[in-house]
Amino acid sequence: MRHIWLSLLALLFIVMEGMVVNLLPPSLLFAEWFIIPHWTLVFLLLMSIYFDSSETYVSLWYALVSGLFIDIIYTDILGVHMMVYVIVVYIIHGVNKLLQSNLLVVALLVLTGVAMADTLLYVVYSFLNLTDLPWGTYAGNRLWPTLLANAIVFLFISLFLKNVMQKWADDD
């Protein structure tokens, strides 16, 4: 039953990522900043930290499927988000084995994962000539606002998901 709930939560975050742009105030949309919601990735990273044990990799399968859904729904190139999400979740899952899981460490891991994913997506899209944004403009106008917005989302959803995911992991 817990995998049904995890799948529904992942789907909810995928849908909400697409809807959030319509909910942002117009002053943010037409400013120089680009805020990219990575709520599904935040969910997957929290799942990797709180749900997976050091021997399980359930979050990687969710990253694979969620990344594919994001590619199918929101982008024209299949496999980019799928590859990036799996790589980032795998790295954070490995680093998490070495650290304690207090709120500060989890926040740093999640924000590092979001930064890695957004930067990898930028590099892939630059390599494919799908973006012409210079690195300095990308870092100042997209990466930092994206990290700030996703940090706020992390604070809200981590408070709820931590206990739920730990309970589901303990039920195994």
Stockholm file with secondary structure:
# STOCKHOLM 1.0

chainA/1-172         MRHIWLSLLALLFIVMEGMVVNLLPPSLLFAEWFIIPHWTLVFLLLMSIYFDSSETYVSLWYALVSGLFIDIIYTDILGVHMMVYVIVVYIIHGVNKLLQSNLLVVALLVLTGVAMADTLLYVVYSFLNLTDLPWGTYAGNRLWPTLLANAIVFLFISLFLKNVMQKWADDD
#=GR chainA/1-172 SS CHHHHHHHHHHHHHHHHHHHHHHSCHHHHTSSCCCCCCHHHHHHHHHHHHTCCSSCCHHHHHHHHHHHHHHHHHCSSTTHHHHHHHHHHHHHHHHHTTSCCCHHHHHHHHHHHHHHHHHHHHHHHHHTTSCCCCHHHHIIIIIHHHHHHHHHHHHHHHHHHHHHHHHHHHTC
#=GC SS_cons         CHHHHHHHHHHHHHHHHHHHHHHSCHHHHTSSCCCCCCHHHHHHHHHHHHTCCSSCCHHHHHHHHHHHHHHHHHCSSTTHHHHHHHHHHHHHHHHHTTSCCCHHHHHHHHHHHHHHHHHHHHHHHHHTTSCCCCHHHHIIIIIHHHHHHHHHHHHHHHHHHHHHHHHHHHTC
//
